Amino acid sequence: MILAAPVLAWSLALSVVAACSTSSASNRPAQPSSVSPDIEGYVASVSGIRADPRPADVLGSILIEGELGRGRQFDRASVTIREATRIYDGRAGEPVEARFEDLEVGQRVQAAFTGPVAESYPVQATASQILILESTAIGEAMDRHRAALLSIEGVVGLGIASRDGEPVIVVYLENHSPELEGKVPAELEGFRIVTEVTGPIEAWPR
């Protein structure tokens, strides 16, 4: 799926290195495709495939939390990463090839999709290309305070999202209650906290 609006970060290079492999990183400059991304946002989770043998050519998946607007069709996407997915790291300027293992919670990334998109929420799609734009410390900050936040009665989960282009920690609540919301801090280590009522979250049976 390709959007019409050009995005500067994806226009740093004009062609694709046909022989590049996404399963191994390279120190030479990479040349990502100039396609426009379908979503830009922050990596909220990274899930690798540990099964042996690994199913098909799937390396894993990432959950991207973004925002609508600026030519973006999706604000939340569960993105499958395959061996054919091209991954690039543009944090140092000119993009270089990267690996699935280089993807981390809290990074700001852009993803372009290929093939059908499952219209669930979040949408489910396969990435043709991932570009890492920036690293943030929000994942580490959330982990350091995870136990304290989850110990608040009525807090059922934590996440990362994007608000006004900035990463925020999301605290999921069991119900809407001023008393409960009053127990949740407004920020942690400089990162804003927002709350979202989801109701009880039950783990899948094993």
Buried (B, 14 or more C-beta within 10 A) or exposed (E): BEBEEEBEBBEBBEEBBEEBEBEEBEEEBBBBBBBBBBBBBBBBBBEBBEEEEEEEEBBBBBBBBBBEEEBBBBBBBBBBBBEBBBBBBBBEEEBBBBBBEBBBBBBBBBBBBBEEBEEEEBBBBBBBBBBBBEBBEBBEBBEEBEEEBEEBEBBBBBBBBBEEEEBBBBBBBBEEEEEBBEBBBEEBEEBBBEBEBBEEEEEEEE
